[in-house]
Amino acid sequence: MKKIIPLLFVLCFPALRAQVARDTLAYREIPNIPYLETAAMKADSLQQLNLVLPEGVERPPLLLWIGGGAWSFVNRHMEMALARKFAREGIAVASVGHRLSQGKFRPTDRTHGVRHPAHIKDIAAAFRWLRNHAETYGYDEHNIFVGGFSSGGHLAALLAMDHRYLASHDLDTKAIKGIIPVAGTFDINHYYSVFLNHEDPDTRPLAETHVKDVFGDTTADFTDASPVTYLDQLNTPMLLISERGLYDYTKLFEERLREAHYENCQILHLFDHDHAGLWRDISHAQNSQTRHVMIDFIKRNAMP
């Protein structure tokens, strides 16, 4: 039996309902907000965010959420079901888009794309915008959390661990109250080697068409993009979540966290979900235990 390809990609589920009937109350939505200043604006609708704000909650915490899609097919609108469910629990959510890599591994009409660090620079710019506009929209600028699924999990961890991106906006990673990386990869050198040395010869080209398409051509590029490179900078509470398909990536990160003696971290391994199944669960299930753990993490770590 061939090993399942551990690609950080979220499949589309067009048959899923965006919400159920009861998800029509207690929040308001403001879609398609550009998060770049006028001088930095590009003609790119990806560099926008959707806000979901709970009603009747004074200064709620905010979750900056980054969807998955192999850094190449991320769609902030697909994350709105998750955002609404968090909002119904009193947590504001910004579903953030970012510029995309070309996605050469998959048929597409796209003829160009960005490479690291463009994705994480966009996320840092979105964080800066959200911090600066808290009073306008009513959430708490001192209780901003960052989470993401799959490739978004990698970006959530990188924002908190590599200080350069927030520092470019005169912010410190201490401005992040906590991070929730879900089903991501955290060592890009290892991620590259998984594809390069895969037992299935049809999978090996993904080392070039996927990993190098996103991160560049060299070991130095991969190291620069890896959260594990910056373990000595980590000072943010973390809820780290994995599923059975990509467990090895999280297990490697967990081992590195232990070696660094970093203890401000909860780790949840879910072997009853595959990659897409976990996304469906936290986004669409009416009673997701994993989503409850995420919500509890935010509420426990939010500053009164």
HUNORHU-V940316 format. One record per residue. N is the residue number from 1. PSI is psi in whole degrees, 0 to 359 (* if undefined). OMEGA is omega in radians with two decimals (* if undefined). Layout:
# HUNORHU-V940316
N:PSI:OMEGA ; N:PSI:OMEGA
This chain:
# HUNORHU-V940316
1:132:3.14 ; 2:144:3.13 ; 3:141:3.11 ; 4:136:-3.14 ; 5:120:-3.11 ; 6:63:-3.11 ; 7:133:-3.14 ; 8:83:-3.07 ; 9:141:3.11 ; 10:125:3.09 ; 11:157:3.08 ; 12:141:3.13 ; 13:77:-3.04 ; 14:339:-3.11 ; 15:347:-3.13 ; 16:139:3.06 ; 17:140:-3.12 ; 18:331:3.14 ; 19:167:3.04 ; 20:173:-2.98 ; 21:321:-3.05 ; 22:348:3.10 ; 23:36:3.12 ; 24:5:-3.07 ; 25:161:2.89 ; 26:15:3.02 ; 27:162:3.00 ; 28:151:-3.07 ; 29:139:3.06 ; 30:100:-3.05 ; 31:162:2.88 ; 32:49:3.09 ; 33:120:3.06 ; 34:137:-3.13 ; 35:8:3.07 ; 36:148:3.05 ; 37:159:-3.05 ; 38:317:-3.09 ; 39:335:-3.09 ; 40:1:-3.07 ; 41:140:3.03 ; 42:162:3.09 ; 43:69:-3.04 ; 44:107:-3.10 ; 45:353:3.12 ; 46:332:-3.08 ; 47:59:-3.13 ; 48:169:3.09 ; 49:156:3.03 ; 50:128:3.12 ; 51:136:3.00 ; 52:120:-2.98 ; 53:124:3.09 ; 54:141:3.10 ; 55:148:3.11 ; 56:12:3.11 ; 57:124:-3.12 ; 58:121:3.09 ; 59:62:3.12 ; 60:158:2.97 ; 61:160:-3.12 ; 62:135:3.00 ; 63:115:2.95 ; 64:115:-3.02 ; 65:133:-3.11 ; 66:117:-3.14 ; 67:166:3.11 ; 68:168:3.14 ; 69:34:3.04 ; 70:30:-3.11 ; 71:7:-3.00 ; 72:339:-3.06 ; 73:34:-3.13 ; 74:138:-3.13 ; 75:107:-3.07 ; 76:333:-3.11 ; 77:334:3.11 ; 78:347:-3.10 ; 79:6:-3.02 ; 80:330:3.09 ; 81:316:3.08 ; 82:315:-3.11 ; 83:319:-3.13 ; 84:322:-3.13 ; 85:323:3.05 ; 86:320:3.14 ; 87:323:3.12 ; 88:345:3.07 ; 89:12:3.07 ; 90:19:3.14 ; 91:122:3.05 ; 92:149:-3.12 ; 93:136:2.95 ; 94:111:3.05 ; 95:112:-2.92 ; 96:131:2.99 ; 97:162:3.06 ; 98:163:3.08 ; 99:154:-2.98 ; 100:150:2.97 ; 101:168:-3.01 ; 102:326:-3.11 ; 103:51:-3.06 ; 104:338:-3.07 ; 105:351:-3.06 ; 106:139:3.12 ; 107:129:-3.11 ; 108:155:3.07 ; 109:355:-3.09 ; 110:132:-3.11 ; 111:356:3.12 ; 112:168:3.11 ; 113:177:-3.13 ; 114:165:3.01 ; 115:163:2.99 ; 116:136:0.24 ; 117:24:-3.08 ; 118:318:-3.09 ; 119:311:-3.07 ; 120:331:3.05 ; 121:322:3.08 ; 122:318:3.14 ; 123:319:3.11 ; 124:320:3.11 ; 125:321:3.10 ; 126:319:3.11 ; 127:315:3.12 ; 128:315:-3.14 ; 129:316:-3.13 ; 130:321:3.10 ; 131:319:-3.07 ; 132:341:-3.04 ; 133:18:-3.12 ; 134:317:-3.10 ; 135:324:-3.13 ; 136:320:-3.02 ; 137:353:2.94 ; 138:4:3.06 ; 139:174:-3.00 ; 140:114:-3.12 ; 141:340:-3.13 ; 142:1:3.14 ; 143:59:3.10 ; 144:123:3.11 ; 145:156:-3.14 ; 146:127:3.11 ; 147:166:3.10 ; 148:161:-3.13 ; 149:135:3.04 ; 150:240:3.10 ; 151:330:3.06 ; 152:330:3.05 ; 153:319:3.06 ; 154:314:-3.10 ; 155:324:3.10 ; 156:315:3.12 ; 157:318:-3.09 ; 158:321:3.14 ; 159:321:-3.10 ; 160:339:-2.99 ; 161:332:3.07 ; 162:105:-2.98 ; 163:343:-2.99 ; 164:325:-2.96 ; 165:318:3.04 ; 166:328:3.12 ; 167:330:3.11 ; 168:346:3.07 ; 169:20:3.13 ; 170:36:3.08 ; 171:155:3.09 ; 172:154:3.11 ; 173:344:3.07 ; 174:347:3.05 ; 175:346:3.08 ; 176:122:-3.09 ; 177:336:3.13 ; 178:158:3.12 ; 179:148:3.14 ; 180:81:3.06 ; 181:124:-3.07 ; 182:120:2.99 ; 183:48:-3.13 ; 184:188:2.99 ; 185:147:-2.94 ; 186:357:3.06 ; 187:100:-3.00 ; 188:333:3.02 ; 189:316:3.09 ; 190:318:3.13 ; 191:316:3.11 ; 192:316:-3.09 ; 193:329:3.11 ; 194:316:3.13 ; 195:316:-3.08 ; 196:324:-3.05 ; 197:21:-3.06 ; 198:147:-3.13 ; 199:337:3.12 ; 200:114:-3.11 ; 201:336:3.11 ; 202:344:3.13 ; 203:332:-3.04 ; 204:325:3.11 ; 205:341:3.12 ; 206:338:3.04 ; 207:324:3.12 ; 208:309:-2.98 ; 209:343:3.11 ; 210:295:-2.98 ; 211:311:3.13 ; 212:330:3.07 ; 213:327:-3.10 ; 214:317:-2.88 ; 215:348:-3.09 ; 216:188:-2.91 ; 217:349:-2.95 ; 218:163:3.04 ; 219:322:3.12 ; 220:321:3.09 ; 221:316:-3.12 ; 222:319:3.13 ; 223:318:3.14 ; 224:327:-3.07 ; 225:1:-3.02 ; 226:122:3.04 ; 227:325:-3.11 ; 228:338:3.11 ; 229:335:-2.97 ; 230:29:-3.13 ; 231:329:-3.12 ; 232:347:3.12 ; 233:355:-3.03 ; 234:124:3.12 ; 235:22:-3.01 ; 236:133:3.04 ; 237:142:-3.04 ; 238:138:2.90 ; 239:111:-3.05 ; 240:124:-3.04 ; 241:137:3.08 ; 242:168:3.03 ; 243:178:-2.96 ; 244:331:-3.08 ; 245:320:-3.08 ; 246:23:-3.07 ; 247:321:-3.07 ; 248:326:3.12 ; 249:316:3.14 ; 250:322:3.11 ; 251:319:3.10 ; 252:317:3.11 ; 253:318:3.11 ; 254:318:3.13 ; 255:320:3.12 ; 256:324:3.08 ; 257:319:3.11 ; 258:318:3.12 ; 259:326:3.13 ; 260:358:-3.14 ; 261:35:3.09 ; 262:120:-3.00 ; 263:353:-3.09 ; 264:58:-2.99 ; 265:130:2.94 ; 266:141:-3.13 ; 267:128:-3.11 ; 268:114:3.09 ; 269:124:-3.08 ; 270:106:-3.09 ; 271:0:3.10 ; 272:5:3.10 ; 273:141:2.89 ; 274:187:-3.00 ; 275:304:-3.12 ; 276:327:3.14 ; 277:323:3.10 ; 278:319:3.10 ; 279:316:3.11 ; 280:320:-3.09 ; 281:308:-3.07 ; 282:338:-3.09 ; 283:324:-2.92 ; 284:337:-3.11 ; 285:139:-3.13 ; 286:333:-3.10 ; 287:66:-3.13 ; 288:117:3.10 ; 289:323:3.14 ; 290:317:3.10 ; 291:323:3.08 ; 292:321:3.11 ; 293:319:3.12 ; 294:315:3.14 ; 295:317:3.13 ; 296:320:3.11 ; 297:315:-3.14 ; 298:313:-3.08 ; 299:326:3.13 ; 300:331:-3.07 ; 301:353:3.09 ; 302:138:3.13 ; 303:130:-3.13 ; 304:*:*
